[in-house]
Amino acid sequence: MDALDLNSFPEDVEYEYIDEAEGVTQLCALLQELGPEECIGLDTEFMRVTCYYPMFALLQLAIRRVNYLVDIWMLEGSVQPIIEALCHTKAQVLAFACSEDIELLAHEARRINCDRTLPENFYDLQLMLAFCGHSYGRGLNFALQEFLGVNLTKSCTLSNWIMRPLSDEQLIYSALDVEYLEPLYLKLKQVISPTNFQYFIAEMHDLVHSYDEEPEPDEAYLSIPAAGMLNDKELNVLFYLARDRMLQAQHDNEALNRVITTKAMWKLARYLPRSKKELEHQGVKSGTVRVYGDKILAWLNAARVAPRQEHLTLPYDYFSHQREMKENFNQLKQVVNERLSGSGIRPEVLLKKQLFNDYFRAKALGETPLLQQSWRLELLGPIEVPLEPLEPENNVLSGVTVPAYLQAQ
């Protein structure tokens, strides 16, 4: 790659604006000819404040030192070829803090029935920083200042990306978001160890393929916060309520929290309110009650008498709500932290509550925990923290309560 003039004024950025089919055709041909050693800087702009499905507005791609701004909003139905070409590219696709970008692109790929959901070599440079041991969760501007000496303006972060025409300021801002991704990646490759780079690639591979399937309404209850506190009857109600909420949100293209606030879900399943006033008392917002109150009450009434779901299983946060498991979580945290020591990987990558919840949940279900799969097993080695609660006073094992909905299976 040619040397970059990193001292140039960052706002002096060039781009090609694509809002016609001819430009899409040419860009698709470019994507198809890229080799595995080449890079694509990627970012997206979209609106998703009130809707379930993001409103895709702009796709930014930096390829061979040229920034392409693809106006998805104006192209409407003409973007299928570019999504397919992007999903099938052999190049390395670089983004930063890209969980929402990944979700958006995966949704678009499924919507057009593409046989690939995401590019195979999709790399989140924010996560790569953590595998370099450098930082965890810091923004793009921080990384560019640290590694390239570049300072970007973020004045358009909260712009309306649906309004047309886009302003010059918006276009410059969106082009700058991809302008420096490839040089940043090349800098990070110089400081990351070969082993940690392979671990990072494996983590990204697992992340990309976790989006192969659309979220299932029948599994929506599993990720509801505090679902692990509910007994089997209450969890059965939550199953129907979470499923109905997701289906309604998809049908109306309404944000889940605008149908029912997520933090109110477990309360509705436990206390089963019978009036709109009681809905508000359990945390449902007044605006939601006005629009969906009758439907929510109907869902709850139906869930009261609905048959028991035969395949109910442990919610993701079940074990974190078992007070007697506190010492087990502490022991698992200690083991992971000790084995991460000296790895050069930020501990926050693996010291996550969701991974600890998964460890005990997977053991209870006879499955392999994520901490014992892929690169994580290679790095951490076998971990043997018992499922039975540990008493901190004398480290004696005591019995573990199996939920009724598991006993019945």
Secondary structure, 3 states (H helix, E strand, C coil): CCCCCCCCCCCCCCCEEECCHHHHHHHHHHHHHCCCCCEEEEEEEEECCCCCCCEEEEEEEEECCEEEEECHHHHHHHCHHHHHHHHCCCCEEEECCCHHHHHHHHHHHHHCCCCCCCCCCEEEHHHHHHHCCCCCCCCHHHHHHHHHCCCCCCCCCCCCCCCCCCCHHHHHHHHHHHHCHHHHHHHHHHHCCHHHHHHHHHHHHHHHHCCCCCCCHHHHHHHCCCHHHCCHHHHHHHHHHHHHHHHHHHHHCCCHHHHCCHHHHHHHHHHCCCCHHHHHHCCCCHHHHHHHHHHHHHHHHHHHHCCCCCCCCCCCCCHHHCHHHHHHHHHHHHHHHHHHCCCCCCHHHCCCHHHHHHHHHHHHCCCCCHHHCHHHHHHHCCCCCCCCCECCCCCCECCCCCCHHHHCC
